[in-house]
Amino acid sequence: MNFYSLNKKAPNVSFKDAVIKGLAPDKGLYFPEQIIPLQKDFFDHIEYFTNNEIAFEVIKQFVADEIPEKELKQIINETLSFDFPIVPIEENISTLELFHGPTMAFKDVGARFMARCLGYFNKEENTEKVTVLVATSGDTGGAVASGFLGVEGVNVVILYPSRKVSDVQEKQLTTLGKNITALEVDGTFDDCQAMVKTAFLDQDLISKLNLTSANSINIARWLPQMFYFFFAYKQLKNKHKELVFSVPSGNFGNICAGIMAQQLGLPIKHFIASTNVNDIVPTYLKTGIYSPKPSKQTISNAMDVGNPSNFVRILEIYKNDDSKLKENLSSYSFTDIETRKAMAKLHEEFNYTADPHGAIGYLGLKKYFSENNNAQGIFLETAHPVKFLDVVEPIINKTIGFPRQILEVIKKEKTSIKIAVYSQLKEFLLN
Ligand SMILES: *Cc1c(COP(=O)(O)O)cnc(C)c1O
């Protein structure tokens, strides 16, 4: 299968080229030429498949023969080496915990899958070294750092906004060493993002370096997120209820992968994109006007995105038919005050400690169920609460024990290089 650019001014490319390039030469996002639904038999018997087998069935048409079956299965085994449990919260509401990976963020799956695909392509051809350049508002950096650590032929450079990520997040991206470098930017996430964009447009730089991105625009980070929705279906199928997913959304990669899973035939009734006050998509669904804004800082910082890059992929799935889109997707935004209240309620009434992102997912479901009902709701828990200690602990009024993954990283020494302007980034990359 090939991938085309959503800007439609670049040639179609293979999975391999789309992964290596990240973005098409016309700056469009890549999108698969076809989405072939899986057989009914697969859904009827999904409970007899392991997670690894499900993942293989789901992803294989997109990877096609670019990676041989045996290697692809190996990549999937390494990517999915942890659990994805459904935890019941209240009548008709469960959470799907996606934070049991090495950095305790759902981005682990996409980052690990992409790292291993790039590693495979490099090994095959002895191609020149690839530099992965990525801006992070928090969780991407840690997941990418951990996912790519030690992958041969790949250098990773992570830009993060100084003092605007949590302590745990900072440790996760500044303590690994080896092929991972953290650049600490005196500025906001938007400044980091702008520098990365400038680098990708810098002809001088890209003629000298093999640059790629590990943001969710990369198909190898985006597509594996489809797995989560299948894993949830497998666990909830015996309830014989229609499923509604609420996805805490920032760049809209995860929810777009959910909609892709539905396109593959997964029976999902409805999606809710739950956001913080960065409400570009909720506003669009209400008014029809898509108007990107500078991002606002919130307690759910991994979703502080003022121009969600994957939303164009969702529009593409619906062929820009807004009425069809609205039948399948609702979107609500919530303030920090509402988020804190939801975290307190989840803790007091249901003895569940949510992180701010998951709490927003919960709020989205509650809002949807206040107008519709009779379905099984699932909100995605996208990060472990320990990653947002400063926010979570005062609300639940107790301390959260550090899981093993965090204990290992928190005692390590931070190493970062401070930069403030683009020329410093370029100088670093060229040396
Ligand atoms: C990245 C992230 C999100 C948002 O996911 P998108 O795919 O960008 O919409 C939500 N929660 C957490 C914890 C994240 O790290």
The ligand as an SDF file (V2000), in Angstrom:
LIG
                    3D

 15 15  0  0  0  0  0  0  0  0999 V2000
    0.1070   13.3600   23.7700 C   0  0  0  0  0  0  0  0  0  0  0  0
   -0.8510   13.2020   24.8810 C   0  0  0  0  0  0  0  0  0  0  0  0
   -2.2340   13.3970   24.7000 C   0  0  0  0  0  0  0  0  0  0  0  0
   -2.8090   13.8780   23.3950 C   0  0  0  0  0  0  0  0  0  0  0  0
   -2.7310   12.9350   22.3640 O   0  0  0  0  0  0  0  0  0  0  0  0
   -2.8920   13.3940   20.8390 P   0  0  0  0  0  0  0  0  0  0  0  0
   -2.7090   12.1730   20.0480 O   0  0  0  0  0  0  0  0  0  0  0  0
   -1.8320   14.4300   20.5900 O   0  0  0  0  0  0  0  0  0  0  0  0
   -4.2600   13.9870   20.7250 O   0  0  0  0  0  0  0  0  0  0  0  0
   -3.0750   13.1650   25.7700 C   0  0  0  0  0  0  0  0  0  0  0  0
   -2.5980   12.7840   26.9650 N   0  0  0  0  0  0  0  0  0  0  0  0
   -1.2770   12.5980   27.1870 C   0  0  0  0  0  0  0  0  0  0  0  0
   -0.8330   12.2030   28.5400 C   0  0  0  0  0  0  0  0  0  0  0  0
   -0.3710   12.7820   26.1590 C   0  0  0  0  0  0  0  0  0  0  0  0
    0.9260   12.6110   26.3840 O   0  0  0  0  0  0  0  0  0  0  0  0
  1  2  1  0
  2  3  1  0
  2 14  2  0
  3  4  1  0
  3 10  2  0
  4  5  1  0
  5  6  1  0
  6  7  2  0
  6  8  1  0
  6  9  1  0
 10 11  1  0
 11 12  2  0
 12 13  1  0
 12 14  1  0
 14 15  1  0
M  END
$$$$
